[in-house]
Amino acid sequence: MKGNWPGGTMRAARITGPGRTELATVPVPQPEAGTVLVRTRQVGVCGTDLEILHGTSAFLQDGRITFPHVFGHEWYGEVAAYADEPPQGAPAVGSLVVGRTMVPCGRCDRCHAGRTQMCAALSEIGLYGLQGAAADYVRVPVHALTPLPAALPRYAGALIEPAVSVVEAFERARLRFDDRVAVIGTGTMGLLAVQFAHRYAAAVDAVGIDEAGLELARRFGANAVHHADAAPQGVYSLVIEASGAASAFTGALRMARRGARVALVGVAREPVSFVPGELSLQGVDVLGIQHGISHYDRTVALFAQGALQAEPLVAEVLAAESVGEAFALLERGRSGPPKILLDFGG
């Protein structure tokens, strides 16, 4: 079933320049071969969006983003219509789906080698190359959707995208049942990582600066919580750095024991100083975690089974008209639940 592709106009939340947002009226995207139109339900607003608002995003600096920019890369919705006959097994019109942020070309040598998130012609929904989902409708390639079960817990659809990077971190770090894990940061990524490690590792400690966030980590199964300047050193076999603070990288190295793995999920923008030889002498593996493009189905299952919880992470759900307030809340920082969602009512 193709459904009826709507015409006319729609609402779209846009960043129009440094420090400026608006809810604009724009045309509904037109059908293109191989695409599907999704009616947005909810969109997460995150630190990457805030960098765009501040004008500091690398995507702005290298020209991949121009203003006005429709953001929204953490989202879910329901299938509204296909541009042409959908392929066998495609999600039915009216069914819930989550969008995959990264959209590889499928043609370059990296895609052919199975390294799709290293695609030489990559586009990212809501970041560069493809309109974001902070709108009534978003048009995406058919292959960039993952079906969601109708009974998925509330808000989980909007948390799938950040969670896939957490799953990638543990996959690449070869999580073992006997690992003692430290998670640095109590934002969305950090609290998802605590939940995952509580389920699959021997023990997990949370490290942060927000007391309410640390208490949430304890609620999610952290065996112990530590302030960032008082964390144990040299004792963890796996450290997940999810704060994005530059100083947390050197902190993670100090916390790692010999032969440990350190996975960097947070994206720090400032330089730090460390002694490279220590990595060799301690036999520490350092892993940069870009995304988890191959883990969407697995991550959906983790939320559906209750291994990951979304609702306790959500601080506010605001109407689409409150886009400015959403960014103001994000800019001020929050204590406790980290996630802010915009609701488009799809």
N, C-alpha and C positions, 0 to 999 in steps of 0.2 A: 504494500500500500504506500503510495507516494504522498498522500495528503495534499492540501491546497496551500500553495506558497502565497503568503499574504503580500499585498503591495502596500503602498502608502508610507506612512512615517511611524517612527517609534521614539521612545525615550532612550537617551544614552548618557551615561555619566562620563564626563570628559575632564581631563586636565588640560587647561588652555594656556598655561604658562607657569613659570615658577611661582608657587604659592596660590594658584588660582584654579578653581574647579567650577563646573556648572552641570546642570542637568539639561541637556539640549534636546531639541527635536531634529531628528535626522532621518534620511530615507531607510526603509528596511532593506538590508542587503539583497541584491538581485540573485536569482539562481545561476549557478555555474555548474558545469558538468562535474560529477563526482562529489558534490557537496550536499550537505544537509543543513536545514535551518532548525535551530534549537531555541525553544522558549525558555529564557533564563528564569530560574527560581531564586537562587541565592549566590552571592559572590563574596569571597573573602577579600579583605583589604590588608595588605602586608607591607613589610619593610621595603620590598622592592618597588612597590607602588609609591611609597613615601620618597624614595630616592628620585623617582621621576618628578614628583611634585616639587621637590627641592631643586631640581635642575642638575643634580649631581650624578644621575645614572650614566653608566658607561654607554648605554644604548643611545642616549641623547648626544653624548660627546662624539661618538663615531658616526652619527647621522642616521642610525637605524630607526630612531624615533623622531618624529616632528610633532609640534603642537598644531591644532588640538589633538589630543590622544585619548581614545577610548580604551581604558585599562580593563583589568579583570582576567587573571589567569588561574584563579582558584574558584571553581564554579561547578554548578550542576544545573540541569533543567530537564525539559521533556521534548522529545522529538516532535517538531511541528510539520515538517514536509521535506521530501527529497527532491532535488533538482531533476533527477531522472530515475529510472527504475532502480530501486535499491538492490544491492547484491544479496545473494542468498545468506540468510542468517543475520542480516542487519537488524538493529533494534526497530521495533514496530513504532509507527506513529502513535504518539501519546505515552510512550514508555519513558521511564527515567534513564538519564545517561549522565556520565561525567566526562568532561572534555580533557583530553591529554594536552598539556601545555605545548610540549615540543612536537613539531610536525616536520619530520624529515622528508627529503625529496624522493627517496627510494631509488635514485639513479646513480649517485656518486659512488666512488670506490669504497668509501667508509660505510655507506648503507649496504652495499653488496657484500661487505665483509661482516655484516651483522652488528656494526658499531653505530647504530642509528642516531644516538644522541650526540655523536661527534660529526654528524652530517655536515658536509661542506656548504650546503645551501639551506640550512635549518631556518625555519620560521617558528615563532612562539606566540601562541594566542594571547593577546593582551599585552605583549611586550614588544615584539617587532614583527612585521611582515603580515600579521593577521589581526583584524579588529578584535578587541577584547570583549568579554562577556558581560561587562557592566552596562547592559542595555536590555531592552525587552527581548531582542532576538540576537543570536550570534550565528554566523554561517561558518561551518568548519568542514574540512574534508571528511568523508564518511569513515575513513579508516582511523580518524583521530577521536573516536568515541568509544567508551566502555559502558556496557549496560549496568544498571543498578537494580538491585532487587526492590520491589515495591515496598517491602517492609523494612528497608534500611533505617536504622535509628536516626532520630532527628539531628539535623545539621551535619551528619556524616558526609553527605555528598560534597559539601564545600571544604571538607578537611582531607579529602582523598589526595589532592595534588601535593600539599606539603608532606603528607605521610609517605608518599612513594619515595621521596628522597631519604627519609629515615630508614625505610626498608632496604634501599640501596646501600646505605651506610653499613648496616649490619651484614648484608650479603657480601659486600666487598671486603669487610673486615673479618669474615669467616667466623661469625659468632659461634661460640661453643657453649655447651651446657654448663661447663665449669668456669666460665669467665666471671671475673669480678669487674663490673663495669662502672665507670664514672660518666655521668652526663653533665656537661657544663652548659648552663643556661636553662631558664624556666619559661621561655617563650613557647610558641606553638610546637616548633621542632623538638625542643628539649623535653617537653612534657610527653609528647608522642614517643620519644626515644625511651623515656623512663618506663612508660607502659609496656613497650615492646620488650625491653630488657627484663622487666619484672616477670614477664611471661616465659621467657626463653633462656635466661642466664641464671647462674647460681646466685648472684646478688647484684644490686645496682644502688649506687649512691648518687644523689643529686647535689650539684654545686651551683650556687648562684648568689645574687645580691638582694633579691626581693623576698622578704620573709613570707608573704602570702603565696608567692610562686613556689617557694620551697615547701610550704605546707601542702599545696596541691600535689607536689611531687610525692610527698609522704603518703597522701591519700591514694595516689596511683601505684603505690607499692615500693617506693624507695626504702631501702633498709636503713639508710641514714641520710641526713642532709647536712651540708657544710656551707658556711659562708666562703666566698671565693678566696679570701685571703687566709683561710684556715683549713683548707682541704688537705687531706693526707697526701704525702708525696712518696713516689716510688712503689706504690702498692697495687695499681690497677693493671689488669691484663688488656683491657680495652677502654679507651677514652673517646667519647663522642663529644666534639666541640660544636655546640649548637647555639652559642650566644652571639657570634658575629663580632665579638670584641677582639681587637688585635692582641691585647695582652693575654687573652685566654689561650692563645696558641702556645705561648711559652709556658703558661700554667699547665696546659695539658701535657707538655713534655715532662714537666717536673713530676706530675702525678703518675706518669706511666712507669711501670717497672721494666726491667730488662726483658727484651723480646716482645714487648707489648705492641699493640696497634693503636694508632691515633687516627680517627676519621673526622675530617673537617666538613661539617654540614653548614655551619655559619660562614658568611662571606665578609671577612674583615677587609677594610679598605686602606688601613694605615700600615706602614712598615714596622717590623719588630726586629730585635737583635737576638740572635742565639748562636751557639757554637755548633756548626754543622758536624764536627767530628763526634759530638755526643750521640748523634743519631747512629753513627757507625759503631761506636764503642758500646752503646746500649742495645744495638740490634733492633731499633724501633722502626716500624713501618708507618709512614705518614701517607694517608690517602685523601685526595681531594674528591669530594662528592658533588658532582654536578647536578644530577637529577636521577630519577628512577623510572625512565620511560617504559621499561619492560615489566614493571611491577604493579600496574593498575589493577588487574584482575585479582592478584593476590592481596592487595591492600583493601579492596572492596570486601573481600572475604574476611579479613581481619576485623573490620568494623561490624560486618554482619554477624560474626560469631561472638562479638563482645571482647575480643582480645585488645582492641583499641576503642576508646570512648571519645566521642566528639563533644557532647553537650556540656560537660564540665569545663571545657576549654573556651566556651563562647561567653564573652563579656557583654556584648550588645548586639542586637539585631535591629538595624535601622531601615526605615523606608528609603527607597531610591532617592527621593527628594532631599534626603539628609546627607548627601555625599560630602558636603563641606564639613559637617559635624563629625562624620566618620573619620576623615583625615585629621581633624583637630584632636579627636580622642587618641588616635594613633600617635600623633606628634607629641602629645603631652606625656605619653607613656601610661601604662596601667599597672596596677598591683593585682596579682592574682590571675584570673582567667585572661588569656592574652588575645583572643581572636575577636575581631569585629566583622560583622557580616552586613551587606546591603541586600535588602529583599526587593526583588522585582515582581513578586507575586505571580510567577508563571504557573 
